[in-house]
């Protein structure tokens, strides 16, 4: 009988301990999962797709002010590493004496993207442009070489505003020999480009 009591007591004790262990195991919280990562921030960049902004058109001034009547039209091809541009401007106006004065500006430039921000870039490069003015008297041709820096700010993925700073070398019919100047475009003369992408 003693053995039966001991056996029953042992079985009851084992059952109680087993139920207590099962209840304790159920109270433990499941391991926590890491919180989900936030979605990447949206930004506009000259190379957000890795291929650059592509083809664009806009308007720009030269540092030396070759297009005296209006900014030149700008045609841009933008890649992820650099962008190139072509400039063309034309105006034909009458001066105070009733004579017509015509002005042609054309040029080309190249810019290496030295640093890129989330929606901007800083480029080093330059522009070379030729301005021909004809009217009463002899025609005047001036060539400008303008190495420097350019900053572009992309306000949307398709529209960029830019400003330039650098040296301006003027050669040709300047009226005073070769001219050299250091300057930047005034704030009101900053250009813009619209990209078709």
C-alpha positions in Angstrom: 0.0 0.0 0.0 2.9 2.3 0.8 4.2 1.8 -2.7 0.8 2.5 -4.2 0.5 5.8 -2.2 4.1 6.8 -3.3 3.3 6.0 -6.9 0.1 8.0 -6.9 1.7 10.9 -5.1 4.6 10.8 -7.7 2.2 10.7 -10.6 0.1 13.6 -9.2 3.3 15.7 -8.6 4.5 15.0 -12.1 1.1 16.0 -13.6 1.0 19.2 -11.6 4.6 20.1 -12.6 3.9 19.2 -16.2 0.8 21.4 -16.3 2.7 24.3 -14.6 5.5 24.1 -17.2 3.0 24.0 -20.1 1.2 27.1 -18.7 4.5 28.9 -18.2 5.6 28.1 -21.8 2.3 29.5 -23.2 2.7 32.8 -21.2 6.1 33.6 -22.9 5.5 36.2 -25.7 6.6 35.2 -29.2 9.9 36.6 -30.4 9.4 40.1 -31.8 10.0 40.9 -35.5 12.1 43.9 -36.5 10.1 47.0 -37.4 9.6 47.5 -41.1 12.0 49.9 -42.8 10.7 53.2 -44.0 10.1 53.6 -47.7 12.9 55.5 -49.5 12.5 59.2 -49.8 11.3 60.5 -53.1 13.8 62.9 -54.8 14.4 64.5 -58.2 17.8 64.1 -59.6 19.6 64.7 -62.8 20.4 61.0 -62.8 17.7 59.4 -60.6 17.3 56.6 -63.1 21.1 56.2 -63.3 21.0 57.3 -67.0 20.7 61.1 -66.6 17.8 63.3 -67.6 18.2 62.8 -71.3 17.3 65.5 -73.9 16.2 69.0 -72.8 15.6 72.5 -74.0 15.7 75.8 -72.3 17.4 79.2 -72.1 20.7 80.5 -70.8 23.0 83.5 -70.8 26.7 83.5 -71.3 29.0 84.9 -68.5 30.3 87.6 -71.0 26.8 88.6 -72.0 27.2 87.8 -75.7 23.4 87.6 -76.3 22.8 91.2 -75.4 19.1 91.3 -76.4 17.9 88.0 -74.9 19.2 84.7 -73.6 20.2 82.1 -76.1 18.1 79.0 -76.7 19.7 76.0 -75.0 19.7 72.4 -76.1 21.0 69.8 -73.6 21.9 66.2 -73.5 22.3 64.9 -69.9 23.9 61.6 -68.9 24.7 60.4 -65.4 28.3 61.5 -65.5 28.2 64.7 -67.7 26.0 66.9 -69.8 26.6 68.8 -73.1 24.8 71.8 -74.4 24.3 73.8 -77.5 23.4 77.5 -77.5 21.7 79.4 -80.3 20.3 82.9 -80.2 19.1 85.5 -82.8 17.7 89.0 -82.6 17.0 91.7 -85.2 16.0 95.1 -84.0 16.1 98.7 -85.2 18.5 101.1 -83.6 17.6 104.7 -82.8 18.6 105.8 -86.3 16.2 103.5 -88.1 18.9 101.0 -89.1 18.4 97.3 -88.5 21.0 95.5 -86.3 21.1 91.6 -86.3 22.8 89.5 -83.7 23.6 85.8 -84.0 24.9 83.7 -81.1 25.9 80.0 -81.2 28.1 77.9 -79.0 28.7 74.6 -77.2 29.6 73.6 -73.7 30.4 70.5 -71.7 30.0 69.9 -68.0 31.3 67.0 -65.8 29.1 66.3 -62.8 31.6 66.7 -60.0 29.1 66.2 -57.2 25.4 65.2 -57.1 22.8 66.0 -54.4 19.3 64.6 -54.0 17.9 67.0 -56.5 20.9 69.1 -57.7 24.4 68.8 -59.1 27.6 70.8 -59.2 29.5 70.6 -62.5 32.9 71.8 -63.8 33.4 72.6 -67.5 32.9 75.4 -69.8 31.3 77.0 -72.9 32.7 78.4 -76.1 30.4 80.8 -78.0 30.6 83.1 -81.1 28.6 86.3 -81.4 28.2 88.0 -84.8 26.6 91.4 -85.0 25.8 93.0 -88.4 24.1 96.3 -89.1 25.1 99.6 -90.4 28.9 99.6 -90.9 31.2 96.6 -90.5 30.1 93.3 -89.0 31.6 92.5 -85.5 32.5 88.9 -84.5 33.4 88.1 -80.9 34.4 84.7 -79.5 34.0 83.9 -75.8 35.7 81.0 -73.9 34.2 80.6 -70.5 35.6 77.8 -68.2 33.9 77.6 -64.8 31.3 75.9 -62.6 27.6 75.3 -62.9 25.0 74.5 -60.3 21.7 73.0 -61.3 18.7 72.6 -59.0 16.0 70.1 -60.2 12.7 71.5 -58.9 10.9 68.6 -60.5 12.2 65.6 -62.4 11.8 67.5 -65.7 12.7 71.1 -64.8 16.2 72.4 -63.8 17.3 75.9 -63.0 21.0 76.7 -63.3 23.5 79.4 -62.6 27.2 79.7 -63.6 30.4 81.3 -62.3 33.8 81.3 -64.0 36.3 83.2 -66.2 35.2 84.9 -69.4 37.8 85.4 -72.1 36.7 87.5 -75.1 38.6 87.5 -78.4 38.0 89.1 -81.8 36.3 92.4 -82.5 35.9 93.5 -78.9 36.9 97.1 -79.6 39.6 97.0 -76.9 41.7 93.9 -77.7 41.4 90.7 -75.7 39.3 91.1 -72.6 39.4 88.8 -69.5 37.0 88.9 -66.6 35.9 86.8 -63.6 32.2 86.8 -62.9 29.0 85.0 -62.4 25.5 85.3 -63.8 23.4 87.6 -61.8 20.5 86.0 -60.0 17.9 87.3 -62.5 19.9 85.9 -65.4 19.9 82.2 -64.3 18.7 79.8 -67.0 16.4 76.9 -67.0 16.1 73.5 -68.8 13.1 71.3 -69.4 13.9 67.6 -69.9 11.7 65.3 -72.0 11.7 62.1 -69.9 
